[in-house]
Amino acid sequence: MTVKRMDNVGIVVEDLDAIVVFFIELGLILEGRMSIDGEWAGRVTGVRGQRVEVAMMRTPDGHSRLELSRFKAPAVTSDHRRAPVSSFGYLRVMFAVEDLDDTLARLGKLGATVVDEVVDYEDVYRLCYIRGPEGILIGLAEEVGAKASARDTAGSSEKAPRRRS
């Protein structure tokens, strides 16, 4: 086996403070912030003379991380934050959430909007894409099959009605 794990996904942003607040509201944990510069960094990324402020965010389970970066130098060369999901490149990160409606309400207060609609995928997931601050595309998935299993395990033989969106 070659890969041991995926350490993080990087997202370049303009307003690092606002994006950190957004991901904290989503439920991620800020591990730390730091500045990165120096000749070594440019040799890794191919961007010589870079000065970057980084915030590392971790999911509550500790298995996944987002590295949020704000370039102080050089200037950002392209912007595809509002590109549709059919565009080439890394465009979205998907998160599993406990309560999709609550998550959407909380993130909506920070400017997040649903791209099109919340859908029910085969009574297994409720899914949607949202645009967060700066147009960042985020996927959200609520596992509804697990809720039904938990209710059944708790002694209820009938499934409670579930709102469809």
N, C-alpha and C positions, 0 to 999 in steps of 0.2 A: 504494500500500500504506500502511496506517495503522500497523499494529503492526510494530515492529522486532524485538522479542524479549519473552519473559516474564522479568522480573527476579527475582521471588521469590514464594513463597507464605508467608503469615504464619500462625503457630499461637500462640495464647495458652496459656500453661502456668502451673502453680502453682510447681513446683520446677524452676527454670531449670537449676541445676547438674546434676540427675539427667537431665534431658532432653538436655542437651548431651553428657553422657557416653554416653547411649544412641545418639545420632546419630553420634558419633565412632566408636563400636563398629560401627555400620552401615557406616561408611566415609566419612562426610562430614568436611569439614575446617572447623574453626572459624576464620573470618576475623577475628572480633573481637567484643568486647562493649562496650556503651556504655549510658549512661543518656540518655533522651530526656524532656525536659519543656519547659515554656515555652508561652507563649500561641500561638506559631506552630503547635505540634504539635496542639493542640486544634482549631485552625481547619482543619487537614487532615482529622482523623478525626471531628470533631464531638463529641469527648469533652473538654470543657473541664476544665482543672486536672489533666490526666493527668501522671503520673510513671511511666515505664516503663523497665525494664531489658531490653535487647535483645541477643541473640546471633545473629550472622549465620553460617550454615553453608553451605558450598559443596560441590557434588558434585565428585568427582575430575576429571571432564572439564571443569569450569569453566563449564558451560552453565546450571546450575540452582542456585538458592539457596532456603534456608528461613530465614525471619526468625522466631526464637523470641522471644516477648515475655512478660514477667512484669509485670503491672500492680501497682504499689505504691499508686497512687491513680488514679481512684476504685476502689471495690470492684468485682469482677467481677459482672456483672448476670445472666448465665445460664451454664449448663454443659450442653453436649451431647456431652461426650467419650465417653459410652457409648451414644450414639444408634446405632441400626442403620443400615446403608448405604442403606436406603430412605427415610431422613429428608431433609428439605429442607436445603440449605446445603452448605458445603464440609466433607466428612467424612473424606477420606483423600488421601494422597499415595502414588503408586506409584513404586517404585524398581526398576531392573534390577540384578540381582546376578549375580556369577560362579558362586557355588555356594550354592544355596538351603539345602541341609542344613547346611552349615557356618555360614551366616548365622543360621539358626534356632537352632543350638546356642549360638552366641555371644550372641545377643540373649536367649535363654532364661535365661541366667545373670543377666541384668538384669531379669528378670520378664516378658519378652514371652511371649505365648501365641498359638497359632494359633486364629483365630476358629472355624473348622470343620475344614477339612482342606486338604492340599496336593493340587492336581489337575493332571492333564496335559491341556493344551489342544491337541488335534489334533497332537501330536508336535512342536509348535513352542515352547511355553512350559510350564514348571511354575510354577504360580501359587498364592498364598495371601494371605489378609489376616491380619495379626497385630494384637493390642492390645499396645502398649508401655506405658511408664510413664504413669500418669494416664489410661489407657484410650485413648490416642491410637491412631487406626486408620491402619495403614500397609499398603500393598500391596507384595508382593515378587514379582518375575518373573525366572525363570532361563530364558534362551533356550537350548533344547536343540537346535534345528535348527542353530545356529551351532557347537555342539560336534561334531555329526556332520559338518558341512562341514569343520571344522578337522582331524578325524581322516582324512577322505577326502583332503584336500589333503596331509596328512603321508605319504601312501603306503598307507594301509590301505584296502582296498576293502571290507572288512566293517565294519559298524557294531558297535561294542561294545555289549553288552547294557546297558540302562538300567533302573534300578529305578523302578518306578511306585509312586506313593503315592496 
